[in-house]
Amino acid sequence: MEGTPRVVIIGAGFGGLFAARTLAGENVEVFLIDRNNYYTFTPLLYQVATCALDPSEIAYPIRNIFRNKKNVHSFLGTLTAIDPDAQTVTVEFADEVRTAKYDYLILATGSTPTYFGNDDFRQFSLEMRTLMDAVELRNHILYLFEKATWTQDTAKIEALMTIVVVGGGPTGLETAGAILELYNHVLDKEFNRRTLKARVVLVEMQPHLLAPYPDELRQAALRQLRSLGVEVILENAVTEVAEDHIVLSDGTTIPTHTLVWSAGVKASPVGEMLGVELTRGGRVTIEKTTEVTGAKNIYAVGDMTYLEDPEGNPYPMLIPVAQQQAILAAKNILADLKSEPPQEFTYHDRGSMATIGRSRAVAYIYNKIQLKGFLAWVAWLFLHLMTLLGFRNRVTVMFNWMWNYLTYDRSVRLILDQTPFKKRESKSDN
């Protein structure tokens, strides 16, 4: 495609995928670069971690998505450098380094967990940002259940069976509820030689859960969590994390070998490669056209960006924002190639929802309609089923959900790595 304008997209998450789909079939050459050869439907990561779904049911090969789109080329690799002056990106894969030129660049590398200055917590924390994170958590919680069957000391058993989830957002609620259901409604039937009951504790430093939601839905979520059996501790922060316990700001010590961190995120460090001024949390400031402020022909979308809404508040780090910004970035690139004026970003907020457990959820549809309990849960199931990629994935996920609901069973109870969990010293975020 010599002579055809080239658009390089870094990141094949929700933002990168939607940008590439918008450009597919157009008179541009698209390089879609990601560290993985698959796209992950991240809202269902917690279901992989809690044995409800197989990893392949929420992941889809990138090359298969665009196999009929001849102008979209997928590459596996990690971004290591951006040269805005030369309009090149440097990518590394399997000890090979390649530099690619671009006419337009779209950055869609998302976010990474933040520990709010307590980076030493990461050594003993499990995260839920990637497919590998979910598999690692699944291995870990199943391994500890097996280990508890060999343990005679009651105090050690209680520590092994205690799971602490930090963060009162949707991910925290979903993870806490699903782990409790897995332990106390599935695994307990298979380990009937001993009584092994899980203790799941959700810790949130704010006085409420689900900060963006109306107070009525916050209270409903709290009631549903507690009715499920999850212990909820509010207005308390984690001040110390060790291999076998955590300490809260009020001095409470909780013996545990499992800390799932879902307390917050910060922008991907890719923004630091641009040489532009970053805002709080490392977010890249973008114009209403999604073009990076102070950088020509470079666009950025999603969690890594900072753009204020008409009220002066930054747009939230949510999937719909990334999707809508990505579509706009792609359309503005096509408009620029035609010497047409760019469009400005307008967010169409369809609301938010969070599932808590079996028949438990809250939903705020179009920020007007409040749903709680079973109706919210059905709405959540329908939305996530419809937004999965691939007909096969939708069918298998629907079948698994029906089976889980009718039998309380989880089919993917596989320990693929029996090495005890030891947190890595460093992990690439690019």
N, C-alpha and C positions, 0 to 999 in steps of 0.2 A: 504493500500500500504506500509506495514511495510518493511523497508529495502530499499525502493526506495528513491533516492536522492530527497530532497525537495527544490524547488525554491520558495521563497516568493517574490511577486511583490507588491510594495506599489504604488498605484495610477493606476486608470483605465481610464486615458486619452489616447491620441494618442500613447504615448510611452508604457505605461503599457499594453494597448490592443494589440499592435503589438507584444510585447514580449510574451504575453500569447498565441497569435495565433501561433507564431512560435514554441512554446513548446507544444502546444496541440497535443495529440496523440503520443508524445515521451515517453520514459521510465523514466519520472520524475513526481513527484507530485508537482502540481502548486497551491499555495495559492495566489489568487488575492484579495488584500484588498483595499477598497476605502471607503470614507465617504458617498458616494451615491451608490444606487443599480442600477445606470444607467450610461451609457456612453453618453457624450454630444458632438455633432458635433459643436464645438465652433465657427467656421467661420460664422455660421448663427444665432448666438445669437442676433445680432442686428435686425434680422427679427422677432424674437419673441418679442423683446422690442418695435417694431413699428407695431405690430398687423398683420404682413404679414403671420406668421406661428404660429401654436399652439406648445407649448412646446414638446408635444409627437411626433411631426414630426421631431425634431432634436435630440431626446434622445432615447436610446434603452436599455432595461433591460440587465444587464450584464449576469445574469443567463441564459437568453434566447440565448445570443450569443454563450455560451459554453455548452448548454444543452446536446449536443451529444458528448461532449469531456469529457470522464469520469475522466481524470487525472487533470482537471482544476476545482478548488473549489473556489467559490466566497464568500467573507466575507465582511460584513458591519462593519465599525469601523474606528476610528481615531488613527493613530500612535502616541504613547506618548513617546517611548524610543527605542533605539537600543543599544544592547550590542555586539560590534564586537568580544570581547574575548570569550563570551559564545555562540556567534552566535545565538542570540535570538532577537525577536522584541516584544514589548509590545503594545497591541492594546486595546482601550477602546470603548465599545458600550453599551448604555442603562444602565449605572452605573455598567456594568460588565467589568472586566479587564482580558485579556487573554495574556499569554506569549507563543509564538510559536518559535520553533527552526527552523533553516534553514541551508541548506548546501550551498546555494547560495542566495544572496539577490540582487534584482534589484530595485533601487529607481527611480521612474518616477513621481514625485510629482509636476513637472512643476514650475510655477512662480506665483507671486502675485503682484498687483499694487504697484508702488513706488511713493511717493510724494516728492522725492528728499530732504528729511530733513524737509519738511513742513507737518508733520503728522497731524497738527491741521486742515488742509484742508479736511481731510477725513470725518470729522463730517458732512459736508454739501455737500459731493460729492457722486454721484452715479457711480458705476463701471459696467464693462461689462466682467466679467471673468467667471461667473457661470450661470446656468440656473435660479437660484433664483434671481440673479442680473438682468437678462433680464426681468423676471416677475415683479420685483420691479419697474424697470424703466417704464414698460408698465402701471402699476397701477398709477404711479406718473404722467406721462404726460397726461393720460386720466383724472385723478382726477383734475389736474390744468385746463384743458379745461372746465370741468364742473363747477369748482369754478369761472372761469372767466365769465360764463354766469350769475352768481349771483352778480357780482361786478359792482358797478356804477362808481367808481373812474377810470378815464382813465389811470393815471400813474400806478395804481395797476394792471390794465388789461395788460398793456404793459409788466410789470415785470413778470406776470404769464405766458405770452405767449412768453417770451424770453428764449431760450435754448442755453446754452453755452457748446460747446464740446471742451475739451482741448486735443490736440495731433493731429499731422498731418500725422499719419501713416494710414494704411488701415482701422483699426477699427474706427478711428476718422472720416475719410471721409465717410465710409459706414453709420455710425450712423447719422451724420449730414444730409446727403442727404435723408436718409429714414425718419427721423423725419420731415423734411420740407415737403416731399411728403405726409406723413400721415396727417399733420395739414392742409396744404393748398390745397390738392386735394381730401381728403376723409372727414375729420371731418367738414370742412367748409360747406359742402353740407347738413350736418345734423343739423347744428346750424345756420340756415339761418335767425333766428330772430335777430341775431346780427352779425356784421362783426367782426370776430375774426381771425386775421392773425398772423401767427407765425413769429418770428424773430429767425433765427438760426445763431449763430456766432461760427466759428471755430477759435480757438486760437492756434498758433504754435510759439514757441520761436526761431526756426531756420528761416533763410531767405527763406526757400522753404518747400514744402510738400514732403512726400514720399522719405526720405533721400537716400535709397539704389538705387533708380531708376535713369535712365538717365535724363538729364535736359529736353529733349524734352517731355518726359512723365510727368515729374513734372509740366511743364507749361501747358500741356494738361489737367492734373487733376485740376489745378487751374482754368483754363478757364471753364471747365465743371461744377465745383462746383459753380462758380459765375453765370454761365448761368442758373443754377437751382434756384438761389436766395439765396444761402448761403453766408453770409458775412465772408470773410476770413481775419484774422488779423495775419500778420507775424512779426517775430522779436520782439515779445512781450511775456513776461512771466506773469503768475498770481502771484501776491504778497500778495493778501488778499482774503479770502473767508468767506462770512457770509451767513446767512439764506436767505437774500433778495438781495444780490448784490455780485459782485466780483470787484477787482481792479487790473489793469494791471500795468506793470512796467513803462509805460509812464504816469501814473496817471489817465488813463481813468477808469471811473466807469461804470459798466454795471449792471443795475438793473435786477435781475433774481432770480428765485426760483429753477432753474434746472441747475446743473453743472455736466456734464458727463465727468469723468476723464479717459482718454485713452492715457496719456502722456508717459507711460513707465512702465516697470515691473522689478522686481528683483527676484532672485531665491527663491524658497520655503525655509522656515526656517528649513525644515527637515535636510538639510545638517549640521546644527549646532549640531545635535545629534551624529554625527560620531566622533567628537573629532579630526578632521583633519583641516589643515589650509585651509581657504576659500579665494577666490579671491574677487575682487571688485564686489559688488552686491550680495555677499553671495554665489557665484557659487562654486561648488565642482570641483576641478581639477581631471580630469580623464586621463588615459592613452589612447593611440590610440586603445586599445582593448575594451575601455569603462569601464575598471575596475578602481575603485576609487584609486587614488594615495595614498599609505600608508595604504590601508585597504585590507585585504585578502578576497577573495570570495564575495566582494561587488561591484556591478556594478551600474552605474548611467547614465541616459540618458536624453536628452532633455534640456529644459530651465534651469534646476537647475545646469547644468554642464558647465565646462570651458575646452575647447580643442581648440588648435590653428590649423589653416589650414596650408598648405605648405608655404603660404606667411607670416605666423606669426600673422595672425588676428584670433580672436576667432570666432568659428562658430556661426552664428546668432541664436537667440532664435525663431526658426520657426518650424512649424509642421513637414515638411519633414525631418528636421534634427533629431527630436525626433523619428520619425518612423524608419528611417534608422539606427540610433544608437540602438534602441530597438531590431530590428531584429538581428543586429550584436551581441549585448550582449547575446541574447538567443542562437545564433549559437556558440558563444565562450564558453558558459557554456556546451553545448552538446559536443563541441570539447574537453574541459577539462576532461569531464567524460570518453572520449575515449582515453585520453592521446595524443591527437593530438594538433599541434601548433595553437594558436589563430590567427585570421585575424585582420588586422588593418582597422580603419575606413577611408573610402573614400566617400566623399559627392558627390552625383549625383544631381546637382542643375538643376531643370527643369524650373526655372524662378519664377516669381511672378506676381500677379495681384491684382487689387483693383477695386471694383465697387463703383460708386458714386451715381447712381440713375437710373431712367428709361432710358435705352439705353445709359447710360454713364458709362464708365469704362476705365481703362488703363491696359495693360498687357505687360509683358516682357518675352516672351516665350523662354526658354532655354538661357536667357540672350543674345539673338541675334535678335529675331523678335519682333518689337514694334507694338502693336496694340492700337488703340484709338477709343473711341466712341462705335458705335453699334457692330462692330466686336469683340472688346474686351469684351463687355458686354455679347454677345452670348457665347464666349469662357469661361467666368467666370461661366455662368449658367450651361453649359455642364459639366465642371470640378466638380463643387460642387454637381451637381445632381448625377454624377457617383460615387462620393466618399461617399455619404450617405450610412449608413448601412440599410439593409432591403428593400425588393422590395416594401412593402406597403408604407414605408416612401418616397421612390422615386416617386411613383405614386401620392401620395397625395400632395407632395411638387410641383411636376410638374403641377398638376391641379391648385393648388393655385396660382402659378406664372402666369400661362396662364390667370386665372380669374382676377388677379390683373392687368395684363398688358392690358387686353381688357376693363375692367370696371373701373379702378382706385379704386377698392374697396378693403377693408381689412376686412376679416371675423372675426378676433379674437379680437374684441374691447370690452374686458371684464375687468371690474375693480373688482378684486377678494379681494381686501383689501382697504377699504375706509379710513383707518387711514392715516392722513397726514404723508408724509415722514419725518422721524426723523432718522438721521444716528446713527447706533449703536456705542457704545463706544469702543467695541472691537469685533473682528471677527476672528475665528480660521482660520489659513492658512495651517494647516497640512492636 
